[in-house]
């Protein structure tokens, strides 16, 4: 079964102590909690590590996010892997479901999620596949 879910989410952010990587490089550590609305009715926790260069708008981040709730009325949880790169303000972001991370009625879930921020509001688009 293939599907698409689109909706919005709200988040809270907690800045955690940065971590030294060597030299003058510090890695940001941020924890987010999200509440999804729409076909994905869920709560998630995100642990993110990020780095911004000395050039305005350039850097990268990686994160893992555990999502728990319902997707089109099927309940369970799954983990997303984030990989983001910013180059002088241009962004590339890829969120994918970690293979074999889903459980409950979402077992076998595969997919990719897109995040858009419009006028300070957060939206998601989730293209997914579930076993029949």
N, C-alpha and C positions, 0 to 999 in steps of 0.2 A: 504494500500500500504506500503510495506517495502522497504527500500532503504539503500544505503551506500554511503557516500561521503568521499573522501580522498583528501587532498591537503596540502597547506602550509599556514603559516601566519607570518606576521611581527608584531612586537609590540614596543611600546614606554612605558617607565615606569616613573612614578613620585612618589618619596618617599614623603609621607606626615608626619606630626608630629606623633611620637609614642604616645601611650596611656598607662598610668599606670594601672596595674591590681591589684596592692597591693604588699606589700613587695618590693622586688627588681625586680619584673616581669614587663616587658614592652612589649606591643603588637605593632608590626609593622603595619603601615597602608600604603598601596600602591595602586595607581590607574594606571591601564594599559589601553591603547587603542590598538586595534588589527585591522589588515586588512587581511581578509581571501581571498585566491585565490583557484581556482579549482571549483568543483561543488557548493561549498558554497562561493558565492561572497558577502562579507558582511563586515561591520564595527561593532566593539563592544567596550563597555566600561566595565571595570572590577573594582570592589571595593573589595580589599582583606585585611583581617586581619590575621596576622601570628605571631607565637612565635617559637623561637629557644631556645632549652635548653642549658645548659652548656656543654653538650656532643656533640662533633663534628658530624654534620650531622643528628641531631635528633631535631624534632620539628613538627609543624602542621600549617595548614592554612585553612581558610574558605573564600569563596568569592561568590559574585553574579555578573553575567555578562549578560548584555542585548546585544543581537545580532540582527542587522537589515540589511536586504538585500534580496538576493535570494538564494534558495536552489533548485538545479536542475530546475531553471527558475520559481519557485514559490516564490512570494514575500511576505514579512511580517517580523515580529520580534518575538523573544522568549527570555526567560531568562534561563540561566544555573546556577545550584548550584554546586560549587566546594567543595570538601572535600579532603584534602591532608594530609598525614602523612609520615614523614621521620624517619626511625630508623637506625641511624649510616650509613646513605647514601643510604639505601634501601628505595625506594619510593613506595607509594600506593596512587593513585589519582583516584577519581571518579567524573565525571562531568555528571549531569543528567538534562534533561529539567524539569523545574518547571511545575507541572501539571496546565493546563489551562492558561499558560502564553503566548501562541502563538496567533498571530492575522493574519489578512489578509488571503492570500492563504495558510498560514501555520497553521491556526487554527486547534486545535486538535493534534498538533505535540507532539510526545513522543520520547524519545531516550536517548542515552548515547554517550559521546564523549571521545575520548582518545587523549592525547597529548604526542608527542615524540619529543625529542630534539636530533638531530644528527649533530655532528660537528658544534654546535652553531646555527643551523637552526631549526626552529619550524615547526612541521607537526601535522595535526589532522586526526583522523579517526572518523567518525560520523555514527553510526548505528541508524536509525530512523524509525518511523512508522507514517503514515498520514492516516486519514480517506479516504475511497474510494470516 
